Amino acid sequence: MSTVIEQAVQARLVASAPRMESVPATLHYDRRDPFAVRIDFPAPATLEGADISWAFSRELLAEGVRAATGVGDVRVRPYGYDRTVLEFHAAEGTAVVHIRTGELLRFLDRAQALVPAGSEHLHLDLDHDLAELLRDAC
């Protein structure tokens, strides 16, 4: 069984223009980092013209499809009947995207099948991580 889940989604970028632009994005979940999810945006979809990746907790995403959550760099909340809003806050500004809630739920279901919520600690390799930290400290 694969340890990584990737799912392409269409994100609608909210901007000052009257029409929201659709941009491709990819959701990632890796059982080796069981508490986190990642969303990647390709260079053409960013103001900097470089690939951008945001990592945040799987729990934040799971809670955010049902109720507003997050107080830091990433905030998630439901929007209307079938959309979820993801806000990404950085020194350069804020990006707001809408993603179909069904796509996010499908992704979360796949992650849940790979690593059930509450069992994430069983997939951590603490000995390896500690060895890496000690090696980097020397």
C-alpha positions as CSV (number, residue, x, y, z in Angstrom):
1,M,0.0,0.0,0.0
2,S,1.3,3.5,-0.9
3,T,2.3,5.8,1.9
4,V,1.4,8.9,0.0
5,I,-1.9,10.3,-1.3
6,E,-2.0,13.0,-3.9
7,Q,-5.2,14.5,-5.3
8,A,-5.6,17.2,-7.9
9,V,-8.2,19.8,-7.1
10,Q,-9.4,23.0,-8.8
11,A,-9.1,26.0,-6.5
12,R,-10.9,29.3,-7.3
13,L,-8.6,32.2,-6.4
14,V,-10.5,35.1,-4.8
15,A,-9.2,38.4,-6.1
16,S,-10.4,41.9,-6.5
17,A,-11.5,41.1,-10.1
18,P,-15.2,40.3,-10.4
19,R,-14.6,36.8,-11.7
20,M,-12.7,34.2,-9.6
21,E,-9.9,32.5,-11.5
22,S,-9.6,28.8,-11.4
23,V,-6.1,27.5,-10.6
24,P,-4.9,23.9,-10.3
25,A,-3.7,22.7,-6.9
26,T,-2.6,19.3,-5.5
27,L,-3.4,18.0,-2.0
28,H,-0.8,15.7,-0.4
29,Y,-0.9,13.4,2.5
30,D,2.1,11.3,3.6
31,R,1.8,8.6,6.3
32,R,5.4,9.4,7.2
33,D,4.2,12.9,8.4
34,P,0.8,11.7,9.6
35,F,-0.4,14.9,11.3
36,A,0.1,17.1,8.3
37,V,-1.5,17.8,4.9
38,R,0.1,19.9,2.1
39,I,-1.4,21.8,-0.8
40,D,0.8,22.8,-3.7
41,F,0.1,25.6,-6.2
42,P,2.2,25.6,-9.5
43,A,4.2,28.7,-10.5
44,P,1.7,30.1,-13.0
45,A,-0.9,30.3,-10.2
46,T,1.2,32.4,-7.9
47,L,2.2,36.1,-7.9
48,E,5.8,35.2,-7.3
49,G,6.0,32.9,-10.4
50,A,7.3,30.1,-8.2
51,D,5.8,26.9,-6.9
52,I,4.2,27.5,-3.5
53,S,3.5,24.8,-0.9
54,W,1.6,25.2,2.3
55,A,1.6,22.5,5.1
56,F,-0.9,22.5,7.9
57,S,-2.6,20.0,10.2
58,R,-5.0,17.4,8.8
59,E,-7.2,18.1,11.8
60,L,-7.5,21.8,10.8
61,L,-8.7,20.8,7.3
62,A,-11.1,18.2,8.7
63,E,-12.6,20.7,11.2
64,G,-12.6,23.6,8.7
65,V,-15.0,21.9,6.2
66,R,-17.6,22.0,9.0
67,A,-16.9,25.1,11.0
68,A,-14.5,28.1,10.8
69,T,-11.2,27.2,12.4
70,G,-7.6,28.4,12.5
71,V,-6.0,31.6,13.9
72,G,-2.5,31.5,12.4
73,D,-1.2,31.4,8.9
74,V,-3.8,29.0,7.6
75,R,-7.6,29.4,8.2
76,V,-10.4,27.2,6.9
77,R,-14.1,27.7,6.9
78,P,-17.2,26.4,5.0
79,Y,-18.7,28.7,2.4
80,G,-22.2,28.1,1.2
81,Y,-23.5,24.7,0.3
82,D,-20.6,23.1,-1.4
83,R,-17.4,25.2,-1.0
84,T,-14.7,25.5,1.6
85,V,-12.5,28.6,1.9
86,L,-8.8,28.2,2.7
87,E,-7.0,31.4,3.6
88,F,-3.2,31.5,3.5
89,H,-1.6,34.4,5.4
90,A,2.1,35.4,4.8
91,A,4.2,38.5,5.0
92,E,3.6,39.1,1.3
93,G,-0.1,39.1,1.7
94,T,-3.1,36.8,2.0
95,A,-4.4,34.3,-0.6
96,V,-7.9,33.1,-0.4
97,V,-9.1,30.1,-2.4
98,H,-12.4,28.2,-2.6
99,I,-12.3,24.4,-3.1
100,R,-15.3,22.1,-3.5
101,T,-16.0,20.6,-0.1
102,G,-16.7,17.2,-1.7
103,E,-13.1,17.1,-3.1
104,L,-11.7,17.9,0.3
105,L,-13.9,15.3,2.0
106,R,-12.8,12.7,-0.6
107,F,-9.2,13.5,0.2
108,L,-9.8,13.4,3.9
109,D,-11.5,10.0,3.6
110,R,-8.5,8.6,1.7
111,A,-6.1,10.0,4.4
112,Q,-8.4,8.5,7.1
113,A,-8.2,5.1,5.3
114,L,-4.4,5.3,5.2
115,V,-4.0,6.6,8.8
116,P,-7.1,6.7,11.0
117,A,-7.4,9.8,13.1
118,G,-6.0,9.1,16.6
119,S,-3.5,6.6,15.4
120,E,-1.0,9.1,13.8
121,H,1.5,8.5,16.6
122,L,1.8,4.9,15.5
123,H,3.3,6.1,12.1
124,L,6.0,8.3,13.6
125,D,9.6,7.1,13.5
126,L,10.8,9.0,16.6
127,D,14.2,7.2,16.7
128,H,14.9,8.2,13.1
129,D,13.8,11.8,13.7
130,L,15.8,12.1,16.9
131,A,18.9,10.7,15.1
132,E,18.4,13.3,12.3
133,L,18.2,16.1,14.9
134,L,21.3,15.0,16.7
135,R,23.2,14.6,13.4
136,D,22.2,18.1,12.3
137,A,23.2,19.6,15.7
138,C,26.8,18.3,15.4
